[in-house]
Amino acid sequence: MSVAALPPHAMIIGAGIVGVATAAHLQQQGFRVTLIDRGPVGEGCSFGNAGILAFADVLPTVRPNVLLKIPGWLIDPLGPLTIRPAYLPRALPWFLAATRNALPQRVRAITAARAALCRSVVDDHRDLLRTANASELMVERETLRVFESESEFEAEAHERQIKAEHGYQSIIYDAAECREMEPALAPHIVKGASHGGWYFIKSPLKVTQAVAAAVVQGGGEFIHDEVLAIDVKDGKATALVLAQRGRLPVDRVVVAAGAYSNRLLKPLGERILLEAERGYHMELSDPGISLSRPVTFARTPAVITPMEGGLRMAGTDEFAGLDAAENWQRADALFRNFKLILPGLKAPGETASRWMGRRPGTPDSLPVLGPSTRAANLWYNFGHSHLGLTWAPSSARLLAQLMAGKKPSVDMSPYRADRF
Ligand SMILES: Cc1cc2nc3c(=O)[nH]c(=O)nc-3n(C[C@H](O)[C@H](O)[C@H](O)COP(=O)(O)OP(=O)(O)OC[C@H]3O[C@@H](n4cnc5c(N)ncnc54)[C@H](O)[C@@H]3O)c2cc1C
């Protein structure tokens, strides 16, 4: 084959679930691909998430009823949401934009754009996992949401209605049914509901590794290096500057560097509001109880998932920037919360592990997906916030279609880079 006849090549910066899924879909569209990551595959935010495929979560993270709860949450430094005081001035533009996006008209538009990404999540995961020989890691069993009072249950009626309008019907369970499903639940639980659509992945790390391995098997390359900069000249990305290898000429580039993406894009003049929404997990390999499905409860936004390695409690949102030290008390607080509804949980011993990850959060709970405003051959796939595992195969498919010059199956305008 002559050089001129070579298929197009794409460099993908970031080998989290979004980057590896993008590489897989670009390969399917006929691209040659190179994945670049400064760390091992899948060990960024994609490592320690709750594993949920939350395809019924059409409502944005910040919405009117959540806005009302925020002041109460902020009072408790170990509560579901915290902003480190020194970081507040940096985070302010993001929060102002998030507040504007919580107005009813914006919530309706954002919900529609999220629903468009959610629609094909299950099929896209099935397809991607099949090609990666990892289908057994996806568990098609509903998450159970439990309520400690009737008023908590009633308070979510509107959300259940919106989900139902988008085709995700909740099933309601009485107290006895909840305990029949999950005998470890505390006796004071009064009610339960399915989420209207939440399956789970029992090892998010293995899924990311399996997809990356399939990409390499299909002829893709993996480079272990840090991208320091993207060189852009006359509206075209010309090279990546790597910490070890120096300048690497490029054909096309995809930025899928999660919460770090803005570090590469700000120097190019791209204006995107992206914050690290830092979440924590604690995983118990010897939890003293067992669960057959993930469980959430209304008191606090967190989930406990039966992972391959044990029960993983994950959640909370901390705004402190990319580089601030972890506050492990936040992981410990997850245990104390879940102990309230799962009293048999054994205290975290030597084998408990704690983890912090940086969700790439935008103020409108939508990813940045599509072409750059700075260079014709530069593309973006990041900012998936709380739903990166859920949306990765779908956003990757859509971006690969765009890059291959095909018309994607959904309207891509809500995800464009110049919306901030
Ligand atoms: C506690 C918690 C629970 C969560 N639960 C869920 C859930 O249940 N379901 C769900 O759908 N989502 C969940 N999420 C969100 C989800 O984990 C993220 O949205 C997703 O992992 C983001 O994937 P990513 O590939 O964009 O980023 P990452 O996984 O962070 O990958 C980015 C990669 O880019 C690399 N990188 C960055 N900069 C550079 C550079 N300059 N050079 C080279 N490499 C670079 C990093 O090393 C990293 O490997 C959760 C997140 C947290 C924190």
The ligand as an ORCA input file, in Angstrom:
! r2SCAN-3c Opt
* xyz 0 1
  C     -17.047      8.097     42.996
  C     -17.433      8.029     41.533
  C     -18.473      7.214     41.143
  C     -18.863      7.179     39.820
  N     -19.843      6.313     39.439
  C     -20.216      6.244     38.146
  C     -21.191      5.308     37.737
  O     -21.676      4.512     38.540
  N     -21.566      5.293     36.436
  C     -21.038      6.150     35.505
  O     -21.444      6.120     34.360
  N     -20.040      7.007     35.860
  C     -19.633      7.080     37.151
  N     -18.654      7.946     37.526
  C     -18.080      8.850     36.516
  C     -17.084      8.136     35.611
  O     -16.192      7.377     36.395
  C     -16.329      9.168     34.783
  O     -17.241     10.015     34.120
  C     -15.451      8.480     33.735
  O     -14.592      7.548     34.345
  C     -14.650      9.487     32.947
  O     -13.867      8.749     32.047
  P     -12.742      9.430     31.172
  O     -12.189      8.387     30.291
  O     -13.294     10.673     30.567
  O     -11.674      9.942     32.257
  P     -10.505      9.123     32.994
  O     -10.911      7.753     33.336
  O     -10.036      9.993     34.101
  O      -9.396      9.002     31.882
  C      -8.634     10.104     31.458
  C      -7.232      9.597     31.187
  O      -6.478     10.658     30.601
  C      -5.154     10.550     31.062
  N      -4.522     11.857     30.888
  C      -4.949     13.053     31.363
  N      -4.140     14.038     30.965
  C      -3.156     13.459     30.227
  C      -2.019     13.962     29.541
  N      -1.739     15.258     29.526
  N      -1.233     13.085     28.898
  C      -1.507     11.758     28.891
  N      -2.582     11.227     29.518
  C      -3.396     12.070     30.167
  C      -5.296     10.133     32.525
  O      -4.111      9.518     32.978
  C      -6.491      9.184     32.457
  O      -6.102      7.836     32.340
  C     -18.214      7.992     38.850
  C     -17.137      8.779     39.241
  C     -16.734      8.805     40.582
  C     -15.582      9.645     40.973
*
